[in-house]
Amino acid sequence: MVHINLLKKMCGLLLLLVVLTICLWGETRKGYYISFKTESKSFQIPRALGKGDVLTSRLLSSKDVNENDQLSVALLVKMEKVNGSISPTPPGNNAVAKYKKSLLSVNVWNEDSSSKNLIPRLRKVKNNYLSMNKYNVTYKGQRNTAKLSPEKLLCQLRDRVNVTMIHGSDGPFNTSEWQMYLPRKNLSQEVGHFRQCAVVSSAGSLKSSHLGPEIDLHDAVLRFNGAPTIGFQNDVGEKTTVRLVNSQAVLRGTAQLGFIMYISLLVTVEEQKFLTDTLYNTGILIVWDPAPYHAEINEWYRKPDYSFFANYKVYRTRHPEQPFYILNPKMQWQLWDILQENSLEEIQPNPPSSGMLGIVIMMTLCDEVDVYEFLPSKRQTDICHYYQRYHDRACTMGAYHPLLFEKNLVKHINQGQNELIYTHGKVTLPGFRNMHC
């Protein structure tokens, strides 16, 4: 009886080993997928199992692909070493195709995105804004049916967007009272010349990015609104050179639009926070306010979108040594015209986002600008800000601002690698001063 029971146990153990062996064999033949969700679909990036797969992707750069789009033999050998499967001879064309497919086909923001990529709710919102036309937009410019080259588009931005701040000779600001508050130096005199700059969005996808040390290596860093650094240094860094803030803090529910339009902090509604929070005391401040389409400064001054002038004066009185500029409202519509001119459909007749304005501002001050998470990375999320838990897909795809079309433009003029967009949410743009148009 004892021998019979022992035999049964051994048979059972043998059967279990066979099953486990079959399962393990099956798993080793499989790949796995990293899901990258966008508005319209879920991108999937196939990756082969192997201890070096992450490192392998980092070995790639544009220099590793020649004019015939072939991976170099040296790189392939290096990748095979990483994955622990060195072959005695260089891999053939099949191996090249396999590596290119699995490592170079990184799906990132599609620069030809249109409102068709929006979910129905956001398409409806966009159409409502087109009907409302709050800022009396009467665009009569051309439409480029053929996409401009990145170089020509960059030249349009440089030559047609005049990044200036309000100064004492601008109409209603030409009074003895305003002379007390407006900075004496213009922005370029104040900041001087920067070589490499970072524009750090407030996107929720920055959470757990571990990009902080890289961001802080830049000569200058621009941040937005009330985006904090304390407690988030590992993800967003701690250096702040310029902070661009909007004049509004609006949390508005509208039954007609069917959604909550959220614009994060700014100067007036949470005025006490703005006036007392030490977060704003670091670096240079720039405030901007939406204006009627191509309105003169006098018209905007009489009826700003949100009257922030009183709080501006209070802040300047409390912090007279901190440079605090008011962005000339003409800039926003000069930039909007370029967005519309290079979009095949009508875009929202509302000013560009703070993110897009900040990018162009830094392109005027720096030789090179790295933009983080304006185009979403693999960490894309519907959480609007890394420091809050507010969810809305409009924060990525746009609702009030023509954000979708801004991202199309930025993707088109990007001079960095697609892989860095996917891994870091990082776009690299040239500064205007070094361009030859």
C-alpha positions as CSV (number, residue, x, y, z in Angstrom):
1,M,0.0,0.0,0.0
2,V,2.9,2.3,0.9
3,H,4.5,1.6,-2.5
4,I,1.3,2.3,-4.3
5,N,0.7,5.7,-2.6
6,L,4.4,6.7,-3.3
7,L,3.9,5.7,-7.0
8,K,0.8,7.9,-7.2
9,K,2.6,10.8,-5.7
10,M,5.5,10.5,-8.1
11,C,3.2,10.3,-11.1
12,G,1.3,13.4,-9.9
13,L,4.6,15.3,-9.4
14,L,5.8,14.3,-12.9
15,L,2.5,15.4,-14.4
16,L,2.8,18.8,-12.7
17,L,6.4,19.2,-14.0
18,V,5.2,18.5,-17.5
19,V,2.4,21.1,-17.3
20,L,4.8,23.7,-15.9
21,T,7.3,23.0,-18.6
22,I,4.7,23.4,-21.3
23,C,3.4,26.7,-19.8
24,L,7.0,28.1,-19.5
25,W,7.8,27.2,-23.1
26,G,4.6,28.9,-24.3
27,E,5.4,32.1,-22.3
28,T,9.0,32.3,-23.7
29,R,7.6,32.4,-27.2
30,K,5.4,35.3,-26.5
31,G,6.1,39.1,-26.6
32,Y,4.3,41.6,-24.4
33,Y,2.8,45.0,-25.1
34,I,2.9,48.4,-23.6
35,S,-0.4,50.1,-24.1
36,F,-0.2,53.8,-25.1
37,K,-3.6,55.3,-25.0
38,T,-4.6,58.2,-27.1
39,E,-7.9,59.9,-27.8
40,S,-8.8,57.7,-30.7
41,K,-7.2,54.4,-30.1
42,S,-4.7,52.4,-28.0
43,F,-1.2,52.2,-29.6
44,Q,0.7,49.1,-28.8
45,I,4.4,48.7,-29.0
46,P,5.7,45.1,-29.4
47,R,8.7,44.3,-27.4
48,A,10.6,41.0,-27.2
49,L,11.2,39.5,-23.8
50,G,14.8,39.9,-22.6
51,K,16.8,41.3,-19.8
52,G,18.1,44.1,-21.9
53,D,15.0,45.2,-23.7
54,V,14.8,48.6,-22.0
55,L,18.5,49.3,-22.4
56,T,18.3,48.2,-26.0
57,S,15.8,50.9,-26.9
58,R,18.0,53.6,-25.3
59,L,20.9,52.6,-27.6
60,L,19.0,53.9,-30.6
61,S,19.5,57.3,-32.0
62,S,19.1,59.0,-35.4
63,K,22.8,58.4,-36.1
64,D,22.2,54.6,-36.0
65,V,20.1,54.7,-39.1
66,N,21.8,55.5,-42.4
67,E,20.2,57.2,-45.5
68,N,18.8,53.9,-46.6
69,D,17.0,53.5,-43.3
70,Q,19.3,50.5,-42.3
71,L,20.5,49.9,-38.8
72,S,24.3,49.8,-38.5
73,V,25.8,46.3,-38.1
74,A,27.8,47.7,-35.1
75,L,24.6,48.7,-33.3
76,L,22.9,45.4,-34.0
77,V,25.8,43.6,-32.6
78,K,25.7,45.9,-29.5
79,M,22.0,45.2,-29.1
80,E,22.5,41.5,-29.4
81,K,25.2,41.7,-26.7
82,V,22.7,43.6,-24.4
83,N,20.1,40.9,-24.9
84,G,22.7,38.1,-24.3
85,S,22.4,36.5,-27.6
86,I,25.5,37.2,-29.6
87,S,25.6,35.6,-33.0
88,P,28.9,34.8,-34.7
89,T,28.0,36.8,-37.8
90,P,26.2,40.1,-38.3
91,P,22.4,39.7,-38.5
92,G,20.8,39.7,-41.8
93,N,17.9,41.8,-43.3
94,N,15.3,39.9,-41.4
95,A,17.0,40.8,-38.1
96,V,17.2,44.4,-39.3
97,A,13.5,44.5,-40.1
98,K,12.7,42.9,-36.7
99,Y,14.7,45.4,-34.7
100,K,13.3,48.4,-36.7
101,K,9.8,47.2,-36.2
102,S,10.1,46.5,-32.5
103,L,12.3,49.4,-31.5
104,L,11.9,52.3,-34.0
105,S,8.2,52.1,-34.6
106,V,7.4,54.2,-31.5
107,N,3.9,55.6,-31.8
108,V,3.8,59.2,-30.7
109,W,1.5,62.2,-31.3
110,N,0.3,62.2,-34.9
111,E,0.9,65.7,-36.3
112,D,-2.0,65.2,-38.7
113,S,-4.5,64.9,-35.9
114,S,-7.9,66.5,-36.5
115,S,-11.1,67.0,-34.7
116,K,-12.0,63.5,-35.9
117,N,-9.6,62.2,-33.2
118,L,-11.7,63.9,-30.5
119,I,-14.3,62.0,-28.5
120,P,-17.9,63.1,-29.3
121,R,-18.1,65.3,-26.2
122,L,-15.0,67.3,-27.1
123,R,-16.1,67.6,-30.8
124,K,-19.4,69.2,-29.5
125,V,-17.4,71.5,-27.2
126,K,-15.2,72.6,-30.1
127,N,-18.2,73.3,-32.3
128,N,-19.9,75.3,-29.5
129,Y,-16.8,77.5,-29.2
130,L,-16.8,78.1,-33.0
131,S,-20.4,79.2,-32.7
132,M,-19.8,81.4,-29.7
133,N,-16.8,83.2,-31.1
134,K,-16.4,85.2,-27.9
135,Y,-13.3,87.2,-29.1
136,N,-14.9,88.3,-32.5
137,V,-12.4,86.4,-34.6
138,T,-12.6,87.3,-38.3
139,Y,-9.7,85.4,-39.8
140,K,-9.2,86.3,-43.5
141,G,-5.8,84.8,-44.0
142,Q,-4.8,82.0,-46.2
143,R,-4.9,78.3,-45.5
144,N,-1.9,76.2,-46.4
145,T,-3.3,73.1,-48.0
146,A,0.3,71.8,-48.5
147,K,2.2,71.3,-45.3
148,L,5.0,73.7,-44.8
149,S,8.5,72.4,-44.1
150,P,9.5,72.6,-40.4
151,E,12.1,75.3,-41.4
152,K,9.5,77.5,-43.1
153,L,7.1,77.1,-40.2
154,L,9.8,78.1,-37.7
155,C,10.5,81.2,-39.8
156,Q,6.8,82.1,-39.7
157,L,6.9,81.9,-35.9
158,R,10.1,84.0,-35.6
159,D,9.0,86.7,-38.1
160,R,5.3,87.1,-37.4
161,V,5.0,86.5,-33.6
162,N,6.2,89.6,-31.8
163,V,7.0,88.5,-28.2
164,T,6.9,91.8,-26.3
165,M,5.8,92.9,-22.9
166,I,3.7,95.9,-21.9
167,H,5.9,99.0,-21.3
168,G,5.4,102.6,-20.3
169,S,4.8,103.9,-23.7
170,D,1.8,101.6,-24.5
171,G,-1.3,103.8,-24.5
172,P,-3.1,103.6,-21.1
173,F,0.1,102.5,-19.4
174,N,1.7,105.8,-20.2
175,T,0.9,107.4,-16.8
176,S,2.9,108.3,-13.8
177,E,1.0,105.7,-11.8
178,W,1.9,102.8,-14.0
179,Q,5.5,103.9,-14.2
180,M,5.8,102.9,-10.6
181,Y,4.8,99.3,-11.3
182,L,6.1,98.3,-14.8
183,P,9.7,96.8,-14.8
184,R,12.3,99.2,-15.9
185,K,14.2,96.7,-18.0
186,N,12.7,94.8,-20.9
187,L,12.6,91.0,-20.6
188,S,15.6,90.2,-22.8
189,Q,17.7,92.8,-20.8
190,E,16.6,91.2,-17.6
191,V,17.3,87.6,-18.4
192,G,20.3,88.0,-20.8
193,H,21.2,85.0,-23.1
194,F,20.3,81.4,-22.3
195,R,21.8,78.5,-24.1
196,Q,19.6,75.5,-23.2
197,C,16.2,76.0,-21.7
198,A,13.3,73.8,-20.4
199,V,9.6,74.4,-20.6
200,V,7.9,72.1,-18.1
201,S,4.2,71.5,-18.6
202,S,1.9,70.8,-15.7
203,A,0.6,67.6,-17.2
204,G,-0.4,64.7,-15.0
205,S,2.0,62.5,-17.0
206,L,5.0,64.1,-15.3
207,K,4.1,62.2,-12.1
208,S,6.6,59.4,-11.6
209,S,8.6,60.5,-14.6
210,H,11.9,61.0,-12.7
211,L,12.8,63.8,-15.0
212,G,13.7,66.3,-12.3
213,P,17.5,66.0,-12.4
214,E,17.5,66.3,-16.2
215,I,15.2,69.4,-16.1
216,D,17.4,71.1,-13.5
217,L,20.5,70.8,-15.8
218,H,19.0,73.4,-18.1
219,D,20.2,77.0,-17.9
220,A,16.7,78.3,-17.5
221,V,13.3,76.6,-16.7
222,L,9.8,78.0,-17.4
223,R,6.8,76.8,-15.4
224,F,3.1,77.6,-15.5
225,N,0.5,79.0,-13.2
226,G,0.5,77.4,-9.7
227,A,2.6,74.3,-10.6
228,P,4.7,73.5,-7.5
229,T,8.1,72.0,-7.2
230,I,8.3,71.2,-3.5
231,G,7.4,67.6,-3.0
232,F,7.7,66.9,-6.7
233,Q,11.4,67.6,-7.3
234,N,12.3,64.1,-8.5
235,D,9.7,64.4,-11.3
236,V,9.8,68.1,-12.3
237,G,13.0,69.5,-10.8
238,E,13.2,72.6,-8.5
239,K,14.7,75.3,-10.7
240,T,12.3,78.1,-11.8
241,T,13.6,81.0,-13.9
242,V,10.3,82.2,-15.5
243,R,6.7,81.5,-14.4
244,L,3.9,82.3,-16.9
245,V,0.5,82.8,-15.2
246,N,-2.9,83.4,-16.7
247,S,-5.1,86.2,-15.5
248,Q,-8.0,83.8,-14.8
249,A,-8.9,81.1,-12.4
250,V,-12.2,79.9,-13.7
251,L,-14.1,76.8,-12.7
252,R,-17.3,77.1,-14.8
253,G,-20.0,74.6,-15.4
254,T,-22.2,75.1,-18.5
255,A,-25.1,72.9,-19.3
256,Q,-24.9,73.9,-23.0
257,L,-21.3,72.7,-23.3
258,G,-21.9,69.6,-21.2
259,F,-18.6,69.7,-19.4
260,I,-16.6,71.6,-16.8
261,M,-14.1,74.0,-18.3
262,Y,-11.1,74.1,-16.0
263,I,-8.4,76.6,-16.2
264,S,-5.9,76.2,-13.3
265,L,-4.8,78.9,-10.9
266,L,-4.3,82.2,-11.6
267,V,-4.1,85.7,-10.5
268,T,-7.5,87.0,-9.5
269,V,-10.1,84.5,-8.3
270,E,-7.6,83.0,-5.8
271,E,-6.1,86.4,-5.3
272,Q,-5.1,85.8,-1.7
273,K,-3.2,82.6,-2.6
274,F,-1.4,84.4,-5.4
275,L,-0.5,87.4,-3.2
276,T,0.7,85.3,-0.3
277,D,2.0,82.0,-1.6
278,T,5.8,82.0,-1.7
279,L,5.7,79.7,-4.8
280,Y,5.3,82.8,-7.0
281,N,8.3,84.7,-5.4
282,T,10.9,82.8,-7.3
283,G,12.1,83.9,-10.8
284,I,10.5,86.2,-13.3
285,L,6.7,86.4,-13.5
286,I,4.8,87.0,-16.7
287,V,1.0,87.4,-16.7
288,W,-1.2,87.2,-19.8
289,D,-4.9,87.9,-20.4
290,P,-7.1,87.0,-23.4
291,A,-8.0,90.0,-25.6
292,P,-10.4,90.6,-28.5
293,Y,-9.0,89.4,-31.8
294,H,-6.2,91.7,-32.9
295,A,-7.5,94.4,-30.6
296,E,-5.5,97.5,-29.8
297,I,-4.1,97.8,-26.3
298,N,-6.5,100.6,-25.3
299,E,-9.5,98.4,-26.2
300,W,-8.2,95.4,-24.2
301,Y,-7.3,97.7,-21.3
302,R,-10.8,99.1,-21.0
303,K,-12.3,95.6,-21.0
304,P,-9.8,92.8,-20.1
305,D,-11.1,89.2,-20.1
306,Y,-10.5,89.3,-16.3
307,S,-9.5,92.5,-14.5
308,F,-6.2,91.6,-12.9
309,F,-4.6,95.0,-12.9
310,A,-5.4,95.8,-9.3
311,N,-3.8,92.6,-8.0
312,Y,-0.8,93.1,-10.3
313,K,-0.2,96.5,-8.6
314,V,-0.6,95.0,-5.1
315,Y,1.9,92.2,-5.9
316,R,4.4,94.7,-7.3
317,T,4.1,96.8,-4.2
318,R,4.9,93.8,-2.0
319,H,7.7,92.5,-4.2
320,P,9.2,95.5,-6.0
321,E,12.5,93.7,-6.7
322,Q,10.9,90.8,-8.5
323,P,10.5,91.3,-12.3
324,F,6.8,91.0,-13.2
325,Y,5.8,91.5,-16.8
326,I,2.5,91.8,-18.6
327,L,2.5,90.1,-22.0
328,N,1.4,92.3,-24.8
329,P,-1.9,90.8,-25.9
330,K,-1.2,91.2,-29.6
331,M,1.2,88.2,-29.4
332,Q,-1.6,85.6,-28.7
333,W,-3.5,86.4,-31.9
334,Q,-0.4,86.6,-34.1
335,L,0.4,83.0,-32.9
336,W,-3.2,82.0,-33.4
337,D,-3.2,83.1,-37.0
338,I,-0.2,80.8,-37.7
339,L,-2.0,77.9,-36.1
340,Q,-5.1,78.5,-38.2
341,E,-3.2,79.1,-41.4
342,N,-1.5,75.8,-41.0
343,S,-4.6,73.8,-40.0
344,L,-6.9,72.3,-42.6
345,E,-10.0,72.9,-40.5
346,E,-11.3,75.7,-38.4
347,I,-9.7,75.8,-35.0
348,Q,-11.2,77.1,-31.8
349,P,-11.5,81.0,-32.0
350,N,-9.9,81.3,-28.6
351,P,-6.3,82.3,-27.6
352,P,-3.6,79.7,-27.6
353,S,-2.8,77.9,-24.4
354,S,-0.3,79.1,-21.8
355,G,1.8,76.1,-22.8
356,M,2.1,77.3,-26.4
357,L,2.7,80.9,-25.4
358,G,5.4,79.8,-23.0
359,I,7.1,77.7,-25.7
360,V,7.4,80.7,-28.1
361,I,8.5,83.0,-25.3
362,M,11.4,80.7,-24.5
363,M,12.3,80.3,-28.1
364,T,13.0,84.0,-28.2
365,L,15.3,83.8,-25.2
366,C,17.2,80.6,-25.7
367,D,19.4,78.8,-28.2
368,E,17.5,75.5,-27.7
369,V,14.3,74.6,-25.9
370,D,13.4,71.2,-24.5
371,V,9.6,71.0,-23.8
372,Y,8.5,68.3,-21.4
373,E,5.1,66.5,-21.6
374,F,3.4,69.1,-23.9
375,L,3.3,66.1,-26.3
376,P,2.2,63.2,-24.1
377,S,4.6,60.3,-23.4
378,K,3.9,56.7,-22.5
379,R,2.7,57.9,-19.1
380,Q,-0.3,59.8,-20.7
381,T,-3.2,60.1,-18.4
382,D,-6.5,62.0,-18.1
383,I,-5.2,63.6,-14.9
384,C,-4.8,67.2,-15.8
385,H,-2.0,68.2,-13.5
386,Y,0.8,66.3,-11.7
387,Y,-0.1,68.0,-8.4
388,Q,-3.9,67.5,-8.5
389,R,-6.4,64.7,-9.1
390,Y,-8.6,66.5,-11.6
391,H,-9.5,64.3,-14.6
392,D,-10.5,65.6,-18.0
393,R,-9.4,64.4,-21.4
394,A,-9.7,68.0,-22.6
395,C,-6.5,68.8,-20.8
396,T,-4.6,66.7,-23.4
397,M,-6.8,67.1,-26.5
398,G,-8.1,70.6,-25.9
399,A,-11.5,72.2,-25.5
400,Y,-11.3,76.0,-24.9
401,H,-7.8,76.3,-26.3
402,P,-6.9,74.9,-29.8
403,L,-4.6,72.5,-28.0
404,L,-4.8,69.7,-30.5
405,F,-3.6,72.0,-33.3
406,E,-0.9,73.4,-31.1
407,K,0.5,69.9,-30.6
408,N,0.3,69.2,-34.3
409,L,2.5,72.2,-34.9
410,V,5.0,71.4,-32.1
411,K,5.3,67.8,-33.3
412,H,6.0,69.0,-36.9
413,I,8.9,71.4,-35.9
414,N,10.4,69.0,-33.3
415,Q,14.1,68.4,-34.0
416,G,14.4,65.6,-31.4
417,Q,13.7,61.9,-31.7
418,N,10.3,60.3,-31.6
419,E,11.6,57.8,-29.0
420,L,12.3,60.7,-26.6
421,I,8.7,61.9,-27.0
422,Y,7.5,58.4,-26.0
423,T,9.9,57.9,-23.1
424,H,10.3,61.4,-21.8
425,G,7.5,63.4,-23.4
426,K,10.4,65.5,-24.7
427,V,10.4,67.8,-27.7
428,T,13.5,69.8,-28.8
429,L,13.0,73.1,-30.6
430,P,15.6,75.6,-31.9
431,G,15.8,79.2,-30.6
432,F,14.9,81.9,-33.0
433,R,18.2,83.8,-32.7
434,N,20.2,81.0,-34.4
435,M,17.8,80.5,-37.3
436,H,18.6,81.6,-40.9
437,C,15.4,82.4,-42.8
